[in-house]
Amino acid sequence: MTLTLDGVAKRVGADQHLHPLSLELRPGSFNVLLGRTLAGKTTLMRLMAGLDAPTAGRVFENGKDVTGASVRHRDIAMVYQQFINYPAMTVYDNIASPLRRQGKPADEIDRKVRGTAAMLRIDPYLQRLPAELSGGQQQRCAIARALVKGAGLLLLDEPLVNLDYKLREELRAELREIFSDGKTTVVYATTEPQEALILGGSVTVLHEGRLLQTGPTSEVFHAPLSEECAAVFSDPPMNVVEAILTNDRVALADGTNLPLSAHDRNLPAGPCRVGIRANHLTVLRRSDRLVPIRGRVELSEISGSETYVHLRHGETTLIAREEGVHTHPIGSEIQVYADPDRILVFSTGGQLVAAPHGRRGLLRNIA
């Protein structure tokens, strides 16, 4: 299915939940909606599904205007965060329910139910009730019921958020494989930048009801067109520091110089803002090209097998990633190392000027 949103917006009373935006999803594509809580992801999906009507703009399915059409007349299926299954029905009957409503023959229903259950590895549990399943198995049942419907558009609203870490990792990999055949247009909402990168496809970044950027996921990650977009697509938050751009380098307030790659030289000189992701600011120096930056430790934050070191640099707090579990005394001075080939340069207005590997956004004067 081709889904086209033409200037759609959603207002509820005096609150603007979604500002006007336009978006086109290609048939068989995998599309991620990335944004923090209250960014507008669920609102947008409800407009796509026909559960709500936009207060402005139009929605098209395969070129047909379906703006006022009920969800019952849309070729869509949706999976929510919660495990929504019919509690009194077996897994088999849950999965079969949309096919029975469509009036499909019994042999076709049986074939599709068993095939979909096997694909999602819940075929041994077809005669169990949902309450007898684990959380991951219940969500697989809900996904199977949506898949078996054969809808042209499948909407997944943070479907893995209530699962434990291990189950989320397993289902992420499985979902990407399931939809690799290109038969269904998929929209997947998430708050997690890492999940968006794992899933791949295309990404649409939302913030406070506004569409910030859309495009292939890796391209948007490497070249966010604004500081806002970079902030949404960075976890932990991107380090942003004031600097001065000259012909071939950017200079931080303490005199640290970060050389620009050959692709990004000869940009307009003047004040700018430099963005450095935490994983591009490290405690260990692995290459001579890395540039040292000094700071005073404010916190050592251990996250799994990594440590994020928060340090004060002038008027700014920087976050550097360190592999392994480490502690640094609060108040101690340490040196971290920035990779100049990975920095982002923004104008003072927050627009991208230079990106890693010569990926540039809109070049603007940065006065």
C-alpha positions, -999 to +999 in steps of 0.1 A: +000+000+000+011+036-007+000+058+022+002+096+016-004+123+042-010+157+027-007+185+052-024+165+080-027+182+115-046+174+147-059+199+172-078+190+203-094+221+218-067+247+222-039+221+221-021+214+188-012+177+191+002+175+155+014+204+134+008+202+096+030+176+080+032+157+047+046+122+043+045+094+018+051+057+026+061+035-003+045+000-008+063-027+012+085-002+030+096-004+067+091+030+084+101+040+119+084+069+138+111+081+163+103+106+190+101+111+227+070+106+248+043+131+236+061+137+203+029+129+184+037+093+173+004+077+185-016+107+172-001+103+138-007+065+138-043+070+148-048+094+118-031+068+095-055+041+109-087+062+107-093+060+144-092+098+145-099+123+118-074+151+111-085+187+117-066+197+086-051+179+056-060+146+038-050+110+039-047+088+008-044+050+004-031+040-031-042+074-043-078+072-029-089+098-004-098+080+028-097+110+051-133+106+063-134+068+061-139+047+092-112+023+103-135-005+093-131+006+057-093+009+058-069-018+048-049-017+081-040-037+112-026-023+144-006-037+174-004-017+206+020-016+235-003-037+257-009-074+251-044-071+236-058-106+230-092-121+236-088-137+270-115-163+266-102-176+232-073-199+226-042-187+208-055-204+177-089-187+179-073-153+186-052-155+154-081-169+134-106-142+144-099-117+116-100-144+090-134-157+103-148-122+102-136-121+065-155-153+059-125-173+048-129-211+043-119-233+072-090-250+054-075-216+045-079-203+080-062-233+094-033-231+070-027-194+076-030-196+114-006-225+117+019-209+092+019-176+110+021-192+144+051-212+132+068-181+118+065-164+152+074-196+171+041-199+191+028-229+172+033-252+203+008-230+223-021-228+199-045-245+223-035-224+253-053-193+266-034-160+265-031-160+303-011-192+301+016-175+280+046-154+289+045-117+280+066-122+249+044-150+237+012-129+243+027-101+222+036-126+195+000-137+195-012-102+190+013-097+162+002-129+146-034-118+146-024-086+129-002-103+103-027-130+094-052-103+084-030-096+054-036-058+056-017-035+033-007-013+062+005-026+096+009-001+125+031-011+154+028+013+183+058+006+206+049-031+206+080-043+225+081-016+252+066-038+279+089-067+273+122-074+291+154-066+274+162-101+261+127-105+245+129-071+229+162-080+212+148-113+200+116-098+186+133-069+169+154-092+149+124-114+140+102-085+130+128-071+106+131-106+090+093-111+089+087-079+069+117-083+046+094-098+019+080-063+011+044-074+010+032-051+038+039-014+044+050-012+081+050+017+105+068+011+138+068+037+166+096+039+192+112+063+216+146+046+214+172+058+189+191+025+191+159+005+182+154+027+152+190+020+140+186-017+145+153-018+126+167+002+097+145+011+068+133+048+068+128+070+098+106+100+105+117+120+135+090+138+155+093+163+183+065+181+201+041+173+172+064+185+145+081+165+117+118+173+120+133+151+093+125+120+073+147+097+051+168+065+052+175+058+089+213+057+086+214+090+066+192+108+091+214+095+120+247+106+104+233+139+091+205+153+112+195+186+097+190+204+130+202+202+166+166+192+176+167+162+153+202+153+165+190+155+202+161+131+195+183+107+176+210+105+203+210+085+235+226+096+258+220+132+247+245+147+222+272+170+235+268+205+220+295+232+226+300+267+214+329+271+189+344+293+162+346+279+126+376+289+105+388+276+071+399+242+082+389+237+119+366+245+147+380+260+179+364+255+213+364+282+240+394+266+258+415+266+227+410+230+216+410+227+178+390+201+159+402+198+123+376+196+096+378+169+069+387+180+034+351+178+023+340+203+049+366+230+045+361+265+031+328+268+049+317+304+060+337+314+090+321+325+123+305+313+155+290+278+154+279+249+176+297+216+176+278+183+182+297+152+195+278+120+203+289+103+235+303+072+217+325+096+197+340+110+229+361+084+246+383+080+276+409+058+257+429+072+228+429+046+201+442+068+173+466+097+168+439+116+150+417+118+182+418+153+199+421+156+237+396+176+257+401+182+294+373+182+320+364+177+356+344+146+365+308+152+378+295+116+376+304+081+364+272+064+352+274+026+348+251+012+321+254-025+316+289-031+303+296+006+296+304+036+317+292+071+308+315+097+323+299+132+328+325+159+330+325+197+333+341+215+304+339+252+308+302+261+310+291+228+295+287+192+307+301+166+283+293+129+283+319+104+272+315+066+267+340+042+282+339+005+276+336-017+307+327-008+343+348+021+357+347+047+384+363+081+384+365+102+416+341+131+414+360+164+410+391+147+394+404+161+361+406+137+332+412+139+295+388+125+269+393+122+232+370+135+204+370+120+169+370+151+146+358+129+117+326+123+136+316+158+147+286+177+135+287+214+130+256+235+134+249+272+128+241+293+158+205+289+148+208+251+151+209+241+114+234+216+101+264+230+084+288+200+082+283+163+090+306+132+093+321+118+062+313+149+041+275+143+045+263+179+045+229+194+052+218+228+040+249+251+040+240+284+055+259+315+066+267+312+103+269+348+115 
